[in-house]
Amino acid sequence: MSKLRTKGITAALSSAIFFGMAPVFGKKAILLGASPLTVVATRTILAALLLLILMAIFRPRYLYIYPAGLLGCLLAGWINGIGSLFFYSSLGRIDAGVGLLLYSLYPLFVALWMFLDRQPPSRLTLFRLGLTIPAVYLLIQTGTQAIDLVGVLQMLVGAALYALHLPINQRVLYDMPAPTVAVYTLLAMSAVLLPTFFFSPVSTLPQEASVWMPMIGLTVVTFLSRLTLFLGVKHLGGMQTAILGLSEVLVTLLLAYVWLGEQLSGLQWLGAALLGISLILISMEKTLPQKDSPGGWLSWLSHPTISNELPWHPHD
């Protein structure tokens, strides 16, 4: 296995761990009185500012981006920002377990978007993808409740939009460093969430210091998860990163077991085993993402030529 591929797998799994920690901090902030919109807007904006400040101080050369790449990051950020609004709106209508199941189907949408971009998945990837569907279903078996169809539709839209931003960013990441893509995508997400936050009648900044502790924790894991997510997409591809990202469901359940004392059922352990098999099988995947897919609907996002005068190397 190549060093870049190993780096991509490590980054994708790290991203899943950080994403899996996010619900714990987010739930704590909401229980302490913060609205869901306040949580998603504050953590995204603070994470974007944190990354921007750190890059400006330590890696200012990574702030350079070519026009098509900037447009791709803005497009991905806007799409993901709108998707997050659908996600949190859905959570207000349906059970969190059902919502997690629906949202965890986003690799299916990733496969669809990449197929349309002339990047069809391999047979092994399709097999691994097939394992994740019953795995996720078993992992979220926590009870039965009536399902709000509007909430279901909102969650599916959120999953499809999250999935769409991955192949868009993958195109840009062919030529751009992961920190560059992360900061401009987060800033674009903030541009969507900030006005929504200010014009919402239920969104106010927390006044109690106790609420800010989990909010800060959520900001840190959001910052780290986004950076490692795009590093994984760069070296592994959007499809493989998406499948590895499903391990965040397992991370969340394990953290709930350790930190909150919640127990995993036999069905959930079976789902964890299926997901583990899917993750292990990535070692058998042999192909890295190709640079260009002629005629793909996202091919316009690639830089036509890469100059040696760039302040960073394209493979950074």
ChimeraX attribute file (.defattr): number of C-alpha atoms within 10 A of each C-alpha:
attribute: neighborCount
match mode: 1-to-1
recipient: residues
	/A:1	9
	/A:2	9
	/A:3	9
	/A:4	15
	/A:5	20
	/A:6	15
	/A:7	15
	/A:8	24
	/A:9	25
	/A:10	17
	/A:11	25
	/A:12	33
	/A:13	23
	/A:14	22
	/A:15	29
	/A:16	28
	/A:17	22
	/A:18	24
	/A:19	26
	/A:20	24
	/A:21	24
	/A:22	24
	/A:23	17
	/A:24	19
	/A:25	21
	/A:26	22
	/A:27	16
	/A:28	18
	/A:29	25
	/A:30	17
	/A:31	11
	/A:32	15
	/A:33	13
	/A:34	23
	/A:35	17
	/A:36	20
	/A:37	20
	/A:38	24
	/A:39	25
	/A:40	22
	/A:41	25
	/A:42	22
	/A:43	23
	/A:44	26
	/A:45	19
	/A:46	21
	/A:47	25
	/A:48	24
	/A:49	17
	/A:50	16
	/A:51	22
	/A:52	21
	/A:53	14
	/A:54	11
	/A:55	17
	/A:56	13
	/A:57	10
	/A:58	9
	/A:59	14
	/A:60	14
	/A:61	14
	/A:62	21
	/A:63	17
	/A:64	14
	/A:65	20
	/A:66	13
	/A:67	11
	/A:68	15
	/A:69	25
	/A:70	20
	/A:71	17
	/A:72	25
	/A:73	30
	/A:74	22
	/A:75	20
	/A:76	26
	/A:77	28
	/A:78	23
	/A:79	23
	/A:80	26
	/A:81	28
	/A:82	17
	/A:83	25
	/A:84	24
	/A:85	20
	/A:86	20
	/A:87	25
	/A:88	19
	/A:89	18
	/A:90	24
	/A:91	19
	/A:92	11
	/A:93	17
	/A:94	20
	/A:95	19
	/A:96	14
	/A:97	18
	/A:98	22
	/A:99	22
	/A:100	19
	/A:101	20
	/A:102	20
	/A:103	22
	/A:104	24
	/A:105	22
	/A:106	24
	/A:107	28
	/A:108	20
	/A:109	19
	/A:110	26
	/A:111	24
	/A:112	19
	/A:113	23
	/A:114	22
	/A:115	13
	/A:116	14
	/A:117	19
	/A:118	17
	/A:119	19
	/A:120	15
	/A:121	17
	/A:122	12
	/A:123	10
	/A:124	15
	/A:125	20
	/A:126	14
	/A:127	13
	/A:128	21
	/A:129	23
	/A:130	13
	/A:131	18
	/A:132	28
	/A:133	18
	/A:134	14
	/A:135	27
	/A:136	24
	/A:137	19
	/A:138	21
	/A:139	26
	/A:140	22
	/A:141	17
	/A:142	15
	/A:143	8
	/A:144	9
	/A:145	10
	/A:146	7
	/A:147	13
	/A:148	13
	/A:149	12
	/A:150	13
	/A:151	22
	/A:152	21
	/A:153	15
	/A:154	25
	/A:155	30
	/A:156	23
	/A:157	21
	/A:158	27
	/A:159	26
	/A:160	23
	/A:161	24
	/A:162	25
	/A:163	29
	/A:164	25
	/A:165	25
	/A:166	24
	/A:167	23
	/A:168	25
	/A:169	29
	/A:170	29
	/A:171	28
	/A:172	28
	/A:173	30
	/A:174	23
	/A:175	24
	/A:176	26
	/A:177	22
	/A:178	27
	/A:179	22
	/A:180	26
	/A:181	29
	/A:182	27
	/A:183	26
	/A:184	25
	/A:185	28
	/A:186	29
	/A:187	24
	/A:188	25
	/A:189	27
	/A:190	26
	/A:191	18
	/A:192	19
	/A:193	23
	/A:194	15
	/A:195	11
	/A:196	16
	/A:197	20
	/A:198	14
	/A:199	9
	/A:200	11
	/A:201	8
	/A:202	12
	/A:203	17
	/A:204	14
	/A:205	14
	/A:206	18
	/A:207	10
	/A:208	11
	/A:209	9
	/A:210	13
	/A:211	19
	/A:212	16
	/A:213	14
	/A:214	21
	/A:215	26
	/A:216	17
	/A:217	18
	/A:218	30
	/A:219	25
	/A:220	19
	/A:221	21
	/A:222	24
	/A:223	26
	/A:224	19
	/A:225	25
	/A:226	25
	/A:227	23
	/A:228	25
	/A:229	27
	/A:230	28
	/A:231	28
	/A:232	31
	/A:233	27
	/A:234	32
	/A:235	26
	/A:236	25
	/A:237	27
	/A:238	29
	/A:239	28
	/A:240	27
	/A:241	26
	/A:242	27
	/A:243	26
	/A:244	27
	/A:245	25
	/A:246	26
	/A:247	27
	/A:248	22
	/A:249	24
	/A:250	25
	/A:251	18
	/A:252	20
	/A:253	23
	/A:254	18
	/A:255	16
	/A:256	17
	/A:257	13
	/A:258	11
	/A:259	10
	/A:260	11
	/A:261	10
	/A:262	12
	/A:263	12
	/A:264	18
	/A:265	14
	/A:266	12
	/A:267	16
	/A:268	21
	/A:269	15
	/A:270	16
	/A:271	24
	/A:272	23
	/A:273	15
	/A:274	21
	/A:275	27
	/A:276	17
	/A:277	15
	/A:278	24
	/A:279	21
	/A:280	12
	/A:281	13
	/A:282	16
	/A:283	12
	/A:284	10
	/A:285	14
	/A:286	11
	/A:287	10
	/A:288	14
	/A:289	18
	/A:290	10
	/A:291	13
	/A:292	15
	/A:293	14
	/A:294	12
	/A:295	11
	/A:296	14
	/A:297	14
	/A:298	22
	/A:299	18
	/A:300	15
	/A:301	22
	/A:302	21
	/A:303	17
	/A:304	10
	/A:305	7
	/A:306	11
	/A:307	10
	/A:308	9
	/A:309	7
	/A:310	13
	/A:311	13
	/A:312	16
	/A:313	14
	/A:314	15
	/A:315	13
	/A:316	13
